[in-house]
Each structure stands twice: as C-alpha cells, then as structure tokens.
Amino acid sequence: MALPPPNSHPPDRITKKPISRTIILLAGALGLGACLIVLLAGGILLAPRLIPGLARRAAVQPSAAAPMDQVGQPAEATPVPTRQPLPTETPPLPTPTEAPPPTATSTPVPPTAAVEPTQSPPDGGPGSFTSATFEDDFSSTSKNWLEEFDDISDIGYHEGGMYAITVKVPDYYVWVYPPLDFPPESDWVDIYTSFYARLLSEDGYFGIFCRYQDGDNNYEIAIRDGAYSIGKWVGGDYTPLTDPEWIDTPYTGAEYSQGFPYYTVGCIGDTISLEINGYGMDPVTDSTFSQGGLAVFATGGVTPDPLEGFYAKLLLDAFSASLP
C-alpha cells in the first residue's frame, strides 16, 4: 500500500489553526483609533456651535498668510478705519499785528557846495545865533586860550575857573584873540560876543576890538568902572564915536552878577551896540570897517595895584561869541 506524501492530510482530516492573540489585540487597537478619529472630527465640526465665542475670537486673529481673491492672487487689504480723535475747542486765531514799515535805504547823495547863510542879522542884541557859536566857561583848558608870561603881561588861565589878562606896565594895551573855530576872520561881517568880566584897576579899562584888521585899525568898545566908550582906530589914530567920549552908566558896578557884570557887544552892519547886565546903551553907527576879527583887551592905567603892583587885571568868568 502506498504511503501518503509527507505533510499531507486527507481532506476530511484538515484542521484550522486558532487565531493568534496578537492579531486580535492589533485589530482592537485599530478600531479604537478609528473611533477616536471620528470623535475628534465631530468635535472640531461641532465646536463653533457649542462655543460661539471661540469662532469670534478666531475671526479677529490675524492670519499668517495674506487673503487670496477668487483668482488666487493676493487680495487688496481692506484698510481698517482708525478712530478719529474727538474735535477739541478751536484755538483762537492769532491777533494780527501791524507789519513793520519797510526800512528805507538811503541812496548816497553827491556833496554839494556849501551855501552861505542868508538870514538877516537879528535886531536888538543876541538872541538867535544860527551860523556858528563858541562858548567857554573856563572850567577846563580844553579850548586852548593863549598862555604867555613875560615882563609886560601875564596871560593865561586863572584859579577859580577864570581866564586873566594882567598888564604890568602903565598905559599899555594887551589883547588876546579868542580861539574861535569860525571861518577865516576876513569873512566875519557880523558878530556878537558876550562875557562875564571884572576889572581890577584904579584907572585902567578893558573891552572888545571888533572888525579887527590890526592893532591900528579896528573898532574899540571900552568899559571902565561907571562908564563906557565906543570909538575907532584908523591908521593908529583914535576917533571916539560916542559923545562925550566916556558915557556914565551905573550898571558896571561890582554889585551886579556877584561882582562879574554881564556884557554883550554887537557889530552888526554899520551898528555897534553894547548891553550891560541886560541894559542897552545907545548904539553908534559907522561904515569904516565892514568885516574883520575879534579880540579881548585890557589897558593899564597909571596907578599900580597897592598889593600886587599890576596896572590892570581883567578876569573873564565866561565867554561866548556867535556869528548870526
């Protein structure tokens, strides 16, 4: 009898082997995982309905990617309106200020020739000097008056803020030219001069030379204690223009102006005038000299001073001169 092939069984005797436990456990795990997936998907789908706030929060969260339009291109971002600040009270308008006037610019004007003044001389004494004025109160030596000391005279600044002309010899004229910064003397047609003065002398006198050409040609206005005189020198010869030569006046006394009477002399046109302490003396007229310089003089008498020996000492406390 033939033997059956190895490992073969008769059909009715083939038996099934039992399913391994490992396979059963793996199948169960797969089924449980599938259930968890189904539950998770359902939770995700139902979450917006169950928790409405979550959907709202998700809607306002910015996304990392820009939104796309219907054709797949980046959509234009819709600008988010920003909150405008509430209007505040309108600030007041600035007060208009007047604009400053434009600054004028000066255009250089070419120099023109100097014009000589044409104003007529004032009448009745000094009061409206308009052309040139010199003034000195002798409080300093800045005007540079002459200072000269010799055997005949002493001329210079004196203590007490004065200027002095001292004559040391009898019957002798000494004169000084004031340091006037006027045009040349030849142009001095009309001139006023005023001064406070006091003469220390027994018999000398003092005064003003006007229209002065030189020591021999000029007008002389002379003053002594209690009298005055006006005359002219022509070629060294003296001619009085007052009649009598010396006219008495009470206004030259030391009781006026604290011992220094105030004098004003005018040589205007053909008229020569003198005022003493504001009182006008009788003027004189003459046409011999029409222009010239100015000088202050003192004349010694014949009687010396008993203490100092001089024959005349003129003290000027202030002096001024003007061309009208």
Secondary structure, DSSP 8 states (H G I E B T S, - for coil): -----TT---GGG-------HHHHHHHHHHHHHHHHHHHHHHHHHHHHHH-HHHHHHHHHS--SS--B-TTSSB------------------------------------------------SSSSS---SEEEEE-SSSSTT----EE-SSEEEEEETTTEEEEEE-SSS-EEEE-----SS-GGG--SEEEEEEEEEE-SS-EEEEEEEEEETTEEEEEEEETTEEEEEEEETTEEEE-SSSSSEE-GGGSTTTGGG--EEEEEEETTEEEEEETTEE---EE--S-S--EEEEEEE--SS--TTT--SEEEEEEEEEEEE-
